[in-house]
């Protein structure tokens, strides 16, 4: 079987039978398309691909200055593809069987100081429908620590203003309930009352299902949220480029700084493994060291 056909079959398999999230599927598609181009240049057919070829491919990714975690993701995509190909008997041996994963250096996540968060939240113009929407999005991201894909998937019915929580579907289609702060709820209720009806009015063709919508009344995209946050970050004079994940990092860091236990933060973030959440304890430790050095007379 040709490599392109095998990749197409694999993508259909993981979409239909595995039910992978659209973001994961997109990553598989992009990674394998890159490998397909690599194989075409070397005139490699599926059955002739060996471990050395994969080593050359991964080395090429490093030469492109990609981070080790990005290279590791490409290897995961290749592993899953070749296991599928072997299972389908397209080839005899799995060339990824003895490949070692790149060692990933875990860097501390960037986060905002409290004063920067306050400055950021004041940027949207709440006199307009879009400004109200943007302020509500910022408040919800910081108040809940949701991933941007979880934020854009929220429906109006997922928010329970009486109980003060939101229902979201995270990675692996796992559902969780996350508390929402009073200030965030107040802004969201204003947006629902004064801003959102203008954006989803019938003349604009809005469906009214999703909580956060674009100017045409449809579901706001992940890229749209990134662009909006980036613009507000520049207006607020932040030293580093603002991303949705930075608000998620800030949410976790500020909770731990104020005494929240790690297990509770893990549940709110939707981490399946607590070791993923433990990175934030290092952030807090670094912050305490900085405070000590800045203020202790014998530091």
C-alpha positions in Angstrom: 0.0 0.0 0.0 1.2 3.6 -0.7 2.2 5.7 2.2 -0.4 8.4 1.5 -3.2 5.9 1.4 -2.0 4.3 4.6 -1.9 7.7 6.4 -5.4 8.5 5.1 -6.6 5.2 6.5 -4.9 5.8 9.8 -6.5 9.3 10.2 -9.9 7.9 9.5 -9.3 5.1 12.0 -8.3 7.5 14.9 -11.2 9.8 14.0 -14.0 7.2 13.8 -12.8 4.4 16.0 -10.7 6.2 18.6 -12.9 9.4 18.7 -9.9 11.7 19.1 -10.4 15.4 19.8 -10.2 17.6 16.7 -7.0 19.3 17.9 -5.2 15.9 18.4 -6.4 14.8 14.9 -5.1 18.1 13.4 -1.7 17.5 15.0 -1.5 13.9 13.7 -2.5 15.1 10.2 0.2 17.9 10.2 2.9 15.7 11.6 2.3 12.8 9.1 2.0 15.2 6.2 5.4 16.5 7.0 6.8 12.9 7.2 5.1 12.1 3.9 6.9 14.9 2.2 10.2 13.7 3.7 9.5 10.2 2.3 8.6 11.5 -1.1 11.9 13.4 -1.4 13.8 10.2 -0.6 11.5 8.0 -2.7 10.7 5.8 0.2 7.8 3.3 0.0 5.9 2.2 3.2 7.5 -1.2 3.4 11.0 0.1 3.0 11.0 2.7 5.8 13.5 1.8 8.5 14.6 3.2 11.8 17.5 5.1 10.3 15.1 7.0 8.0 13.0 8.1 11.1 16.2 9.2 12.9 17.0 11.4 9.8 13.5 12.8 9.8 13.6 13.7 13.5 17.1 15.1 13.2 15.8 17.4 10.4 13.2 18.7 12.8 15.9 19.6 15.3 17.8 21.4 12.5 14.6 23.5 12.0 15.1 24.7 15.6 11.9 23.0 16.8 11.6 22.4 20.5 12.2 18.9 21.9 8.6 18.6 23.0 7.5 19.3 19.4 9.9 16.6 18.0 8.5 14.2 20.7 5.0 14.9 19.5 6.0 14.0 15.9 7.5 10.8 17.2 4.2 9.9 19.0 2.3 10.5 15.7 4.8 8.2 13.9 4.6 5.5 16.6 0.8 5.4 16.4 0.8 5.4 12.6 3.3 2.5 12.3 1.6 0.5 14.9 -1.6 0.9 12.9 0.2 -0.1 9.7 1.6 -3.2 11.3 -1.8 -4.1 12.8 -3.2 -3.8 9.2 -0.3 -5.9 7.9 0.9 -3.1 5.6 4.4 -3.9 6.9 6.1 -6.6 8.9 8.2 -4.7 11.4 7.5 -1.4 13.3 10.5 0.9 12.6 9.6 3.0 15.7 9.9 0.0 18.1 13.3 0.8 19.4 13.4 4.6 18.9 14.0 6.6 22.1 11.8 9.6 22.8 13.6 13.0 23.0 14.4 14.2 26.5 12.1 17.1 27.2 13.4 19.9 29.5 10.4 21.1 31.5 10.5 24.9 31.6 8.6 26.8 34.2 5.3 28.1 32.9 5.0 31.9 32.4 2.3 33.6 34.5 1.1 37.1 35.3 1.5 39.0 38.5 -1.7 40.1 40.2 -1.2 43.7 39.2 -0.8 42.7 35.6 -4.0 40.7 35.7 -5.9 43.7 37.0 -4.4 45.9 34.3 -5.3 43.4 31.7 -8.9 43.1 32.8 -9.4 46.8 32.5 -8.5 46.9 28.8 -11.8 45.9 27.1 -14.3 48.7 26.5 -17.4 47.5 28.3 -19.6 50.1 26.6 -19.6 47.9 23.5 -21.0 44.4 22.9 -17.6 43.1 21.8 -15.8 44.8 24.7 -18.3 43.1 27.2 -17.6 39.8 25.5 -13.9 40.2 25.8 -14.0 41.2 29.4 -16.2 38.2 30.2 -13.8 35.9 28.3 -10.8 37.2 30.2 -12.6 36.9 33.6 -13.7 33.3 32.9 -10.2 32.3 31.7 -8.6 33.7 34.8 -11.3 32.6 37.2 -11.5 29.0 36.0 -8.2 28.1 34.4 -10.0 26.6 31.3 -8.0 25.7 28.2 -8.8 27.9 25.2 -10.5 25.0 23.4 -12.7 24.4 26.5 -13.6 28.1 26.6 -14.6 28.2 22.9 -16.7 25.0 23.4 -18.8 26.4 26.3 -22.5 26.7 25.6 -24.8 29.0 27.5 -26.4 26.0 29.2 -23.0 24.9 30.6 -22.9 27.9 33.0 -24.8 27.7 36.3 -24.9 31.2 37.7 -26.9 30.1 40.8 -24.4 27.5 41.9 -21.4 29.4 40.6 -19.8 26.8 38.3 -19.3 25.9 34.7 -19.4 22.4 33.1 -16.7 21.8 30.5 -15.4 18.9 28.4 -11.7 18.6 28.6 -9.0 16.4 27.0 -10.2 12.9 26.3 -13.8 14.1 26.3 -13.7 14.1 30.1 -16.3 16.2 31.8 -15.5 18.3 34.9 -17.2 21.0 36.9 -15.2 24.1 37.7 -16.1 26.9 40.2 -16.4 30.4 38.8 -15.7 33.5 41.0 -18.4 36.1 41.8 -16.7 38.9 39.9 -16.4 36.7 36.8 -20.1 35.7 37.1 -21.2 39.3 37.4 -19.4 40.3 34.2 -20.7 37.2 32.3 -24.3 38.0 33.4 -23.9 41.5 32.1 -22.5 40.2 28.8 -25.5 37.8 28.5 -27.9 40.6 29.2 -26.4 43.5 27.4 -23.8 42.3 24.9 -24.4 38.8 23.6 -28.0 39.5 22.3 -26.6 42.1 20.0 -24.1 39.7 18.5 -26.5 36.8 18.0 -29.5 38.6 16.8 -31.3 36.8 13.9 -30.2 39.3 11.3 -26.6 38.2 11.9 -27.5 34.5 11.6 -26.3 33.6 15.1 -27.4 30.2 16.5 -27.4 31.3 20.1 -25.9 28.0 21.4 -22.3 29.0 22.3 -21.6 31.2 25.3 -18.8 33.2 23.5 -19.5 34.2 19.9 -17.8 36.3 17.2 -19.1 39.5 15.7 -21.2 37.4 13.2 -22.9 35.5 16.0 -21.1 32.2 15.4 -18.8 30.3 17.7 -15.6 32.1 18.4 -12.5 30.3 17.3 -9.4 29.4 19.2 -7.3 31.6 16.9 -9.8 34.4 17.5 -9.3 34.2 21.2 -5.5 34.2 20.8 -5.5 37.3 18.7 -7.9 39.1 21.1 -5.8 38.3 24.1 -2.5 39.2 22.3 -3.9 42.6 21.4 -5.1 43.3 25.0 -1.7 42.2 26.4 0.1 44.7 24.2 -2.3 47.5 25.2 -1.8 46.6 28.9 2.0 46.9 28.4 2.8 43.3 29.4 6.5 42.4 29.0 5.8 39.1 27.3 3.2 38.1 24.6 -0.1 37.1 26.3 -1.6 33.7 25.5 -4.7 32.0 26.8 -2.5 29.4 28.5 -0.7 32.2 30.4 -4.0 33.0 32.2 -4.4 29.3 33.0 -0.9 29.3 34.5 -1.7 32.4 36.4 -4.9 30.8 37.8 -3.0 27.8 39.1 0.0 29.8 40.5 -2.2 32.3 42.3 -4.3 29.6 43.9 -1.2 27.8 45.2 0.4 31.0 46.4 -2.7 31.5 48.6 -2.7 28.1 50.1 -4.8 25.9 47.8 -3.9 22.2 47.9 -2.4 20.6 44.9 -5.1 18.0 44.5 -7.8 20.6 44.2 -5.9 22.6 41.6 -5.3 19.3 39.7 -9.1 18.7 39.6 -9.9 22.2 38.5 -7.3 22.2 35.7 -8.4 18.7 34.5 -5.0 17.1 34.7 -5.1 13.3 34.7 -1.8 13.1 36.4 -0.8 15.2 39.5 2.8 15.3 38.3 1.6 17.7 35.5 0.2 20.0 38.2 3.4 19.8 40.4 5.2 22.1 37.9 3.3 25.0 39.5 4.8 24.3 42.9 8.2 25.0 41.4 6.8 28.3 40.1 5.7 29.2 43.7 9.0 28.2 45.1 10.9 30.4 42.6 8.6 33.3 43.5 9.3 32.8 47.2 13.0 32.8 46.5 12.7 36.1 44.6 10.7 37.7 47.4 13.3 36.5 49.9 16.3 37.8 47.9 14.5 41.1 47.4 13.5 41.8 51.0 15.6 39.8 53.5 18.5 42.0 54.9 21.0 39.1 54.7 19.8 37.5 51.4 
